[in-house]
Amino acid sequence: MNRPNFMQEIRNRIQLMVPGSVFVASDFADIADTKRASECLERLAAGGGAVRVMRGVYYKPEFSKLLGETVAPAPDNVARAVARNYGWSIAPCGDTALNLLGLSTQVPAVWSYVSDGPYKSYSYENTPIQYKRTANKEISKMSPKTALVIQALKTLGKDNIGEETVAQIRGILSEDERRTVLVEAQYATSWIYEVIKRICR
């Protein structure tokens, strides 16, 4: 019986990933247990097959022809990888939600997320990531896009959402996404759901 080559299987999967992809040991749970996968990732990082972002989090380097150098991974990808590493459900909030939804071009000073995990802060490449604990009902059983829309609306506030914003969000969402958001957001705060009904009309 041949012994499984965990290292080679993990290396092969990383090679198939898009440059800039961020990953943690649990992403390879179908190949090896967490301990073995972690050891393989550490060895790959030591040999240049991956780059360590922070403890337990790695990424496949992405080279920018424009800048002529390797660029840091996207903060949202890192934030989601950290959440996967600990089994948290998260959703962007505040300025982060507005930026990711395309309602603001301003880069957040801190990449903020609501989470069903503990309050935590991390930093890499001078990029702060913050998790704020919230009620699980605000983020569970929702697609990432639904949670993103809800958090963006909460950030804007009831009195700051006009028809222009409604039309802008409507244009960002595909028809399928609008149908999904309409169903999944029905238990959100009443004023938010009323806005969502206008968006999905």
N, C-alpha and C positions, 0 to 999 in steps of 0.2 A: 504493500500500500504506500503510495507516494505521500510524502509530508507536504501539507499546503505551504505554498510560498507566499505568505502574507505580504511581505515587502514588495514583491514583484506585482502582485495584484493591485495593491494600493498605488504603487508607482504608475501602473498602466492606467488606472482610473484618473489620476491627476493629469496625466498626459492628454487625456481626452477632454479635460475641462477647458473652459474658455479662460484665456489669460485674465488675471484679476480676480478669479474665483477664490472665495475664502472658505476654509473648511476646518472641521474639528474631528476628533477621533470617532464620535458617534455617527458621523456621516459614512463611516466604513463598517458599520455594525454587521452588515451582511457578509463581510469578509473576515473580520476578526473581532474579538472582544475588545472592550475599551482599553484595557491595559496593553494588549499587544499592538493595537492600532496606534496608541500614543507613542509607544516605543519606536514603531516604524516611522512615524512622522518626525520624531526627534532625530532619528538617524538620517532621514531624507533631508531635513533642514541642515544638518551638519555637513552633508555632502553636496548641498546646492540644488537638490531636487525640489525644494519648497523653501519658503521664507517664513520665519517665525514672526508673527505680528505681536503677540503677547503670549503669556503662558497658556498653552493648550489650543491656541488659535494660529492657523497658518494660511498662506495664500500662494497661488501660482503667479509668479512675477508677470507684470504687464509692461511692455516697453512702449514708450511714446515716441514716435518718429518726430513729432512736432517739437518735443522738449529735448529729444536726444538722450533720454535717460529712463530708467525704470521708475514707474509712478507708484505711490502708495495705494493700497486697496481702498475702495469706496467705503466711507463711514457706515452707510446703511448695511452693506454686506458684512462688515465686521460686527456691527451691533447684533445682527440676526444670527451670526455664527456663535457669538458668546451666548445668546439666548438658547440656541440649540444645545450648546455644550452643557447647560444646566437644566434644560427642560422647561424653560420659561415660555409663556405666551407673551408677545409684546406687540405694541403698535406705536408708530411715531406720533409725537405730540408737539404742541407749541409750534415754534418756527420751523422745526424739522418737518412736521406734517405739511405745512404750507409749502415748503421748498420741494418736497418729494411729490406733492400733488401738482406742482407747477403753478401755484398761486403766488409764489414769491421767488425772485431770483437771488435773494440775499442768502448767502451761505451761513447757516447757523453757527453761532459762537460755540454752542454746546449742542451736540446731537442728543436730543432727549426722547425718551420712550416711556410709555406707561407699561407696567409689567405685573404679572401675578407672582413674581419673585420678590426678593428683598430689595430695599433701596441700595443701589450700588453705583459706583463711578469707576470708569476706566479711562485710560489715555494711551494713545499710540501716535507717533509722528506729530506730536503737539496737537492732536485732535481729541478733545474730551467727549466721552460718551457717558450718558447718565440714564439710569433706570429709576423710575418712580413707581412705587407700589400703588395699585388701584384695584377696585373690585373686579373680580374675574369676569363678571357678566359684561363688562365693557369691552372685553377683547376675545372672550371665548366664543366658539361656534360661529365665527365670522371669517370671511376671506380677508386677506391682508388689505385689499382695496376698500372693502366696507369699513374696516377699522380705521383706515387712513382718512377716509371721507368724514367719518364721525369726529375724529380728533381734530381735523382741520376746521370743521364747523364750530366745534367747541372753542377753538383758539380764536376764531374771528368774532364770536359772540352774536347773540340773537339780533342785536340792533345794528350790526354792521354787515348784514348780508342782504344786498339788493339784487335786482334782476340781473345785473351785469355779472355778479359773482355766480348766481345760479346758472346762467347761460355758460359761463366759463367752465364750471365743473361738469355741466352736461356735455360739453364738447370734449372734455378730457376722457370721459367714460365711454366705452363701447356699448352697443345696445345690450349685449349679454351681461356686461358689468352692471348696467343700470337695473336690469331685471334682478340680478343677484343682490345688489345693494338694497333695493326696495323690499325684498323679502327678509334679508338678514337684519336690517336696521329697525324692524318694527317695534322692538322692545327698547330702543334708545329713548332718551329724554324726549318728551312730546314735541317740543318746539323744533328739535333737531329732525325728528321724523317728518314733521310738516314741511320743513325745507327740503328734505330728501324726496318727498312726494312731488314737490315742484321741479326738482332736478330731473327726476325720472319720468315726468309726464310725457 
